[in-house]
Amino acid sequence: MRTVSDIDFKGKKAIVRVDFNVPLEGGKVSDATRIVRALPTIEKILNDGGAVVLMSHLGRPKAGPSPELSLKNVQSSLARLLNRDVLFLGDCLGEVVRERVADLKPGQVILLENLRFYKEEKAGDEPFARALANLGADIYVNDAFGTAHRAHASTSVIVQFFKKENSCFGLLMGEELKNAAHLMSSKAKPFTAILGGAKVSDKIEMIENLLDKADHILIGGGMAYTFIKATGGAIGQSLVENDKLELAKDLLQKAKEKGVQIHLPEDSIIADRFSEEAQVKQVDSRMIPESWLGLDIGEKAREKFKQVLLDSKRILWNGPVGVFEMDVFRQGTLFIGNAVAEATKNGAFSLVGGGDSVAAINMLNLQEQVSYVSTGGGAMLEYFEGKTLPGVAALA
């Protein structure tokens, strides 16, 4: 895999696709994790004596430019973290941009406006990709793992307009792929996957792919209740996909045939309504009263899941096991975070990915106590579903 480490950028201008799709509050970056993770690639180019043109998307613009989704909101945080000036341009195409890129000196950084202000970006439009390639950069770098599963203009189509020797992955992309590949290819056993989130339908392909690789699959979150109902449990008003009950049964049968243990939460923290102020109690997950709903895994489930994790040598964690947005239903997810860190300390290789799983690790300040924290949500999911990522394939 060719990365920026294999290229000398002295006197060169690099156009770098980063993932600065960061959360904003009041027009300011509230979590700079994705910016921080891109810094090593940017600094490598600058330290070589090169110049950098950064391009990214931010949010999901509906109809062209909007101030609240402008990458101008990211400029000050980026400049502070890089400890150097960053020139923001109010567009990502056009004559003014080309002139500024032409004037770019070694050590300087330009940040382009949100690529998705142009519908051509998501459409994978070839003329749009060619226009980006023709801004005046010598080398193309893709360091945006978070968008690697999209065949967008700036992630996969643009590559064809650069010679092979003038295109490469960034350091973050390289680390993401290396760690994901290690998790899936290592022979260390047992291999345990923790899957949470709301819907079975979001994780079907991932579960099916893991049935050929994992020894244990721990299921929490709303998706657990579809499995519980499929096996005859009473789940009250808990989230359920009734059209996926037969699929859940089929997945459980396939797991049994392959010798994979799927663990459902033995007990649940339930509430009489979906609210922080709800009445809360702990019950058997298969005996939830009619008017109540399950919103977190219970104490027995936590201890059972922890024991499986502590016996594991490889761990993949994707998705919360409870309603992470509410403090009272967040405790199961935080418990799992601590268990993953403890297993890692005992020698397991652990990879954490997916918004709330990462949020839990950050909340517990355990980023350095797990093996790897992925920046990619959808991209990581599709990688573990066994799919080809367009942004990776284009540079492979």
C-alpha positions as CSV (number, residue, x, y, z in Angstrom):
1,M,0.0,0.0,0.0
2,R,1.5,3.3,-1.1
3,T,1.2,6.1,1.4
4,V,2.7,9.6,1.9
5,S,5.6,7.9,3.6
6,D,6.7,6.6,0.2
7,I,6.8,10.1,-1.4
8,D,9.1,13.1,-1.1
9,F,6.9,16.2,-1.3
10,K,9.8,18.7,-1.4
11,G,8.7,21.5,-3.8
12,K,5.4,19.7,-4.5
13,K,1.8,20.7,-4.0
14,A,-0.5,18.0,-2.7
15,I,-4.3,18.0,-2.9
16,V,-5.5,16.0,0.1
17,R,-9.0,14.5,0.6
18,V,-9.5,14.6,4.3
19,D,-12.6,13.9,6.4
20,F,-13.4,17.1,8.3
21,N,-17.0,16.2,8.7
22,V,-16.9,17.2,12.3
23,P,-19.6,18.2,14.8
24,L,-20.3,21.9,15.2
25,E,-21.9,23.9,18.0
26,G,-22.5,27.6,17.6
27,G,-20.4,27.6,14.4
28,K,-17.4,26.1,16.3
29,V,-15.9,22.6,16.2
30,S,-17.1,20.7,19.3
31,D,-15.1,17.5,18.6
32,A,-11.8,17.9,16.6
33,T,-11.0,14.1,16.6
34,R,-11.1,13.8,12.8
35,I,-9.0,16.9,12.3
36,V,-6.4,15.6,14.8
37,R,-6.2,12.2,13.1
38,A,-5.5,13.9,9.8
39,L,-2.6,16.0,11.1
40,P,0.2,13.4,10.7
41,T,-0.4,13.3,6.9
42,I,-0.6,17.1,6.6
43,E,2.5,17.6,8.7
44,K,4.5,14.9,6.8
45,I,3.9,16.8,3.5
46,L,4.7,20.2,5.0
47,N,7.9,18.9,6.8
48,D,9.1,17.5,3.5
49,G,8.9,21.0,2.1
50,G,5.6,20.6,0.3
51,A,2.4,22.6,0.2
52,V,-1.1,21.3,1.0
53,V,-4.5,21.9,-0.5
54,L,-7.2,20.4,1.7
55,M,-10.6,19.3,0.5
56,S,-13.5,17.8,2.4
57,H,-17.2,17.6,2.9
58,L,-19.2,18.8,5.9
59,G,-22.7,17.6,6.7
60,R,-25.4,17.0,4.1
61,P,-26.2,20.2,2.2
62,K,-29.6,20.0,0.6
63,A,-29.5,22.8,-1.9
64,G,-26.0,24.4,-2.4
65,P,-24.0,26.6,-0.1
66,S,-25.1,27.3,3.5
67,P,-23.1,29.2,6.1
68,E,-23.7,26.6,8.8
69,L,-22.1,23.9,6.7
70,S,-19.2,26.0,5.4
71,L,-15.7,24.7,6.1
72,K,-14.9,28.2,7.2
73,N,-16.2,27.0,10.6
74,V,-13.3,24.5,10.7
75,Q,-10.5,27.0,9.7
76,S,-9.6,28.3,13.2
77,S,-9.5,24.9,14.8
78,L,-7.3,23.5,12.0
79,A,-4.9,26.5,12.2
80,R,-4.6,26.1,16.0
81,L,-3.9,22.4,15.8
82,L,-1.4,22.8,12.9
83,N,0.1,25.8,14.6
84,R,0.3,27.7,11.3
85,D,-1.9,29.9,9.2
86,V,-4.5,28.2,7.0
87,L,-6.0,30.1,4.0
88,F,-9.6,29.4,3.5
89,L,-11.1,29.8,0.0
90,G,-14.8,30.3,-0.4
91,D,-15.1,27.8,-3.2
92,C,-13.4,24.5,-4.3
93,L,-13.4,25.3,-8.0
94,G,-12.8,28.3,-10.3
95,E,-10.2,30.7,-11.5
96,V,-9.6,32.3,-8.1
97,V,-8.9,28.9,-6.5
98,R,-6.5,28.0,-9.4
99,E,-4.6,31.3,-8.9
100,R,-4.3,30.8,-5.2
101,V,-3.0,27.2,-5.7
102,A,-0.5,28.5,-8.3
103,D,0.8,31.0,-5.8
104,L,1.1,28.4,-3.0
105,K,4.6,28.3,-1.4
106,P,6.2,25.3,0.5
107,G,4.8,25.1,4.0
108,Q,1.5,26.8,3.2
109,V,-1.9,25.3,3.6
110,I,-5.2,26.0,1.8
111,L,-8.6,24.8,2.9
112,L,-11.2,24.6,0.2
113,E,-14.9,25.1,0.6
114,N,-17.3,22.2,1.3
115,L,-17.2,19.9,-1.7
116,R,-20.9,18.9,-1.3
117,F,-22.0,22.4,-2.0
118,Y,-21.7,20.9,-5.6
119,K,-24.1,18.1,-6.3
120,E,-21.5,16.7,-8.7
121,E,-19.4,15.6,-5.7
122,K,-21.8,12.9,-4.5
123,A,-22.8,12.0,-8.0
124,G,-19.2,11.0,-8.8
125,D,-19.2,13.4,-11.7
126,E,-16.2,13.0,-13.9
127,P,-15.9,16.6,-15.2
128,F,-16.1,17.8,-11.6
129,A,-13.4,15.4,-10.5
130,R,-11.2,16.6,-13.5
131,A,-11.7,20.2,-12.4
132,L,-10.5,19.4,-8.9
133,A,-7.5,17.5,-10.4
134,N,-6.7,20.6,-12.6
135,L,-6.5,23.1,-9.7
136,G,-2.7,22.8,-9.9
137,A,-1.7,20.1,-7.4
138,D,1.1,17.7,-8.3
139,I,0.1,14.8,-6.1
140,Y,-3.3,13.4,-4.9
141,V,-3.6,12.0,-1.4
142,N,-6.7,10.3,0.0
143,D,-6.8,10.3,3.8
144,A,-10.6,10.2,4.2
145,F,-11.4,6.7,5.5
146,G,-14.8,8.0,6.6
147,T,-15.9,8.4,3.0
148,A,-14.0,5.5,1.5
149,H,-17.2,3.6,0.9
150,R,-18.5,6.3,-1.4
151,A,-17.7,6.5,-5.1
152,H,-17.6,10.3,-5.0
153,A,-15.7,12.6,-7.3
154,S,-13.0,13.5,-4.8
155,T,-12.5,10.0,-3.4
156,S,-12.4,7.6,-6.3
157,V,-13.1,9.4,-9.7
158,I,-10.3,12.0,-9.3
159,V,-7.6,9.3,-9.1
160,Q,-7.7,8.6,-12.9
161,F,-6.4,12.2,-13.5
162,F,-3.1,11.6,-11.6
163,K,-0.3,9.2,-12.6
164,K,-0.1,6.2,-10.4
165,E,3.3,7.4,-8.9
166,N,1.6,10.8,-8.1
167,S,-1.3,9.4,-6.0
168,C,-1.3,7.6,-2.6
169,F,-3.1,7.0,0.7
170,G,-2.6,9.2,3.7
171,L,-1.3,7.9,7.0
172,L,-4.7,7.7,8.6
173,M,-6.1,5.7,5.7
174,G,-3.2,3.4,5.9
175,E,-3.6,2.9,9.6
176,E,-7.4,2.2,9.3
177,L,-6.9,-0.4,6.6
178,K,-3.9,-2.1,8.4
179,N,-5.8,-2.4,11.7
180,A,-9.0,-3.6,10.1
181,A,-7.1,-6.2,8.0
182,H,-5.2,-7.4,11.1
183,L,-8.4,-7.9,13.0
184,M,-10.0,-10.0,10.3
185,S,-7.0,-12.0,9.2
186,S,-5.3,-12.7,12.6
187,K,-5.6,-16.4,13.7
188,A,-5.8,-15.4,17.4
189,K,-9.0,-16.8,19.0
190,P,-11.6,-16.4,20.4
191,F,-12.7,-13.5,18.2
192,T,-15.7,-11.6,19.6
193,A,-17.8,-9.0,17.9
194,I,-20.0,-6.6,19.9
195,L,-22.8,-5.3,17.7
196,G,-25.3,-2.7,18.9
197,G,-27.5,0.0,17.5
198,A,-31.2,0.1,16.7
199,K,-31.9,-2.2,13.8
200,V,-31.0,-5.7,12.7
201,S,-31.4,-4.5,9.1
202,D,-28.4,-2.1,9.5
203,K,-26.2,-5.0,10.5
204,I,-27.4,-8.0,8.5
205,E,-24.5,-8.2,6.1
206,M,-22.0,-7.6,8.8
207,I,-23.4,-10.4,10.9
208,E,-23.5,-12.8,8.0
209,N,-19.9,-12.0,7.1
210,L,-18.8,-12.4,10.8
211,L,-20.4,-15.8,11.0
212,D,-17.5,-17.1,9.0
213,K,-14.9,-15.5,11.3
214,A,-16.2,-14.8,14.8
215,D,-16.5,-17.2,17.7
216,H,-18.8,-15.0,19.7
217,I,-21.3,-12.2,18.7
218,L,-22.6,-10.1,21.6
219,I,-25.8,-8.3,20.5
220,G,-27.2,-5.3,22.4
221,G,-29.2,-2.1,21.6
222,G,-32.6,-2.0,20.0
223,M,-31.6,-4.7,17.5
224,A,-31.5,-7.3,20.4
225,Y,-35.2,-7.2,20.8
226,T,-35.9,-8.4,17.3
227,F,-33.9,-11.5,18.1
228,I,-35.5,-11.9,21.5
229,K,-39.0,-11.7,20.0
230,A,-38.0,-14.1,17.2
231,T,-37.2,-16.7,19.8
232,G,-40.5,-16.3,21.7
233,G,-39.7,-13.6,24.2
234,A,-42.1,-10.9,25.4
235,I,-40.5,-7.5,24.7
236,G,-43.4,-5.1,25.5
237,Q,-43.0,-1.9,23.5
238,S,-39.3,-2.4,22.8
239,L,-38.0,-1.5,19.4
240,V,-38.6,-4.3,17.0
241,E,-38.5,-5.0,13.2
242,N,-41.4,-7.4,12.8
243,D,-40.5,-7.9,9.1
244,K,-37.1,-9.2,10.2
245,L,-38.2,-11.9,12.7
246,E,-37.7,-14.8,10.2
247,L,-34.3,-13.3,9.3
248,A,-33.3,-13.2,12.9
249,K,-34.3,-16.8,13.3
250,D,-32.3,-17.7,10.2
251,L,-29.2,-15.9,11.5
252,L,-29.4,-17.7,14.8
253,Q,-29.7,-21.0,13.0
254,K,-26.7,-20.3,10.8
255,A,-24.7,-19.3,13.8
256,K,-25.5,-22.6,15.5
257,E,-24.6,-24.6,12.4
258,K,-21.2,-22.7,12.2
259,G,-20.5,-23.1,15.9
260,V,-20.7,-19.3,16.5
261,Q,-22.3,-18.3,19.8
262,I,-24.7,-15.4,19.6
263,H,-25.3,-13.9,23.0
264,L,-28.4,-11.9,23.6
265,P,-28.8,-9.8,26.8
266,E,-30.2,-11.9,29.6
267,D,-31.7,-8.9,31.3
268,S,-32.6,-5.4,30.4
269,I,-33.0,-1.9,31.9
270,I,-36.6,-1.0,31.0
271,A,-38.7,2.1,31.2
272,D,-42.3,3.0,31.1
273,R,-41.6,5.6,28.4
274,F,-38.8,6.9,26.2
275,S,-37.5,9.6,28.5
276,E,-34.8,10.5,31.0
277,E,-37.6,11.0,33.6
278,A,-39.2,7.6,33.0
279,Q,-39.8,5.0,35.7
280,V,-37.0,2.5,35.4
281,K,-36.5,-1.1,36.5
282,Q,-34.5,-4.2,35.6
283,V,-36.2,-7.4,34.3
284,D,-35.6,-10.6,32.3
285,S,-35.2,-9.5,28.7
286,R,-37.8,-12.2,27.7
287,M,-40.4,-11.0,30.2
288,I,-40.8,-7.2,29.5
289,P,-44.3,-6.0,30.6
290,E,-46.6,-5.0,27.7
291,S,-46.4,-1.2,28.2
292,W,-42.6,-1.0,28.9
293,L,-39.6,-0.9,26.6
294,G,-36.0,-2.1,26.9
295,L,-33.5,0.7,26.7
296,D,-30.2,-0.8,28.0
297,I,-28.6,-4.2,28.9
298,G,-29.0,-5.2,32.5
299,E,-26.4,-6.2,35.2
300,K,-26.5,-9.9,34.4
301,A,-26.0,-9.2,30.7
302,R,-23.1,-6.9,31.4
303,E,-21.3,-9.4,33.5
304,K,-21.9,-12.2,31.0
305,F,-20.7,-10.0,28.1
306,K,-17.7,-8.9,30.2
307,Q,-16.6,-12.5,30.8
308,V,-16.8,-13.3,27.1
309,L,-14.7,-10.3,26.3
310,L,-12.1,-11.1,29.0
311,D,-11.7,-14.5,27.4
312,S,-11.2,-13.0,23.9
313,K,-8.1,-12.4,21.9
314,R,-9.7,-10.2,19.2
315,I,-12.5,-7.8,19.7
316,L,-14.6,-5.7,17.3
317,W,-17.0,-3.2,18.8
318,N,-19.6,-1.4,16.6
319,G,-22.6,0.2,18.1
320,P,-24.0,1.1,21.6
321,V,-25.8,-1.6,23.7
322,G,-28.3,1.0,25.0
323,V,-29.8,4.4,24.3
324,F,-26.5,6.2,24.7
325,E,-28.1,9.6,24.3
326,M,-29.7,9.4,27.7
327,D,-27.5,9.1,30.8
328,V,-29.7,6.7,32.6
329,F,-29.5,4.2,29.7
330,R,-25.9,4.8,28.9
331,Q,-24.4,2.7,31.6
332,G,-24.3,-0.6,29.8
333,T,-22.4,0.9,26.9
334,L,-19.9,2.5,29.3
335,F,-19.5,-0.8,31.1
336,I,-18.7,-2.5,27.8
337,G,-16.1,0.2,27.1
338,N,-14.3,-0.6,30.3
339,A,-14.5,-4.3,29.6
340,V,-13.0,-3.9,26.2
341,A,-10.1,-1.8,27.7
342,E,-9.6,-4.5,30.4
343,A,-9.5,-7.2,27.7
344,T,-7.0,-5.2,25.7
345,K,-4.8,-4.8,28.8
346,N,-4.9,-8.6,29.1
347,G,-3.5,-9.0,25.6
348,A,-6.5,-8.8,23.2
349,F,-6.5,-6.8,20.0
350,S,-9.4,-4.4,20.0
351,L,-10.9,-2.3,17.3
352,V,-13.6,0.2,18.1
353,G,-15.7,2.0,15.5
354,G,-19.1,3.6,15.1
355,G,-20.2,7.0,16.5
356,D,-21.5,6.0,20.0
357,S,-19.0,3.3,20.6
358,V,-16.2,5.8,19.9
359,A,-18.1,8.4,22.1
360,A,-18.1,5.9,24.9
361,I,-14.4,5.3,24.7
362,N,-13.8,9.1,24.6
363,M,-16.1,9.7,27.5
364,L,-14.2,7.1,29.6
365,N,-10.9,8.5,28.3
366,L,-9.9,5.1,27.2
367,Q,-8.6,6.0,23.7
368,E,-5.1,4.8,24.6
369,Q,-6.3,1.7,26.3
370,V,-7.8,0.0,23.2
371,S,-5.8,-1.1,20.2
372,Y,-7.4,1.1,17.6
373,V,-10.3,3.6,17.4
374,S,-11.6,3.9,13.8
375,T,-12.8,7.3,12.4
376,G,-15.1,5.5,9.8
377,G,-18.7,4.7,10.6
378,G,-20.2,3.6,7.3
379,A,-16.9,2.8,5.8
380,M,-15.9,0.5,8.6
381,L,-19.3,-1.2,8.5
382,E,-19.0,-1.9,4.8
383,Y,-15.4,-3.2,5.2
384,F,-16.6,-5.7,7.8
385,E,-19.5,-6.7,5.6
386,G,-16.8,-7.8,3.1
387,K,-17.5,-5.1,0.5
388,T,-15.1,-3.3,-1.7
389,L,-14.5,0.3,-0.7
390,P,-14.4,2.5,-3.9
391,G,-12.1,5.0,-2.3
392,V,-9.6,2.2,-1.5
393,A,-10.0,0.3,-4.7
394,A,-9.2,3.4,-6.8
395,L,-5.7,3.6,-5.3
396,A,-5.0,-0.1,-4.8
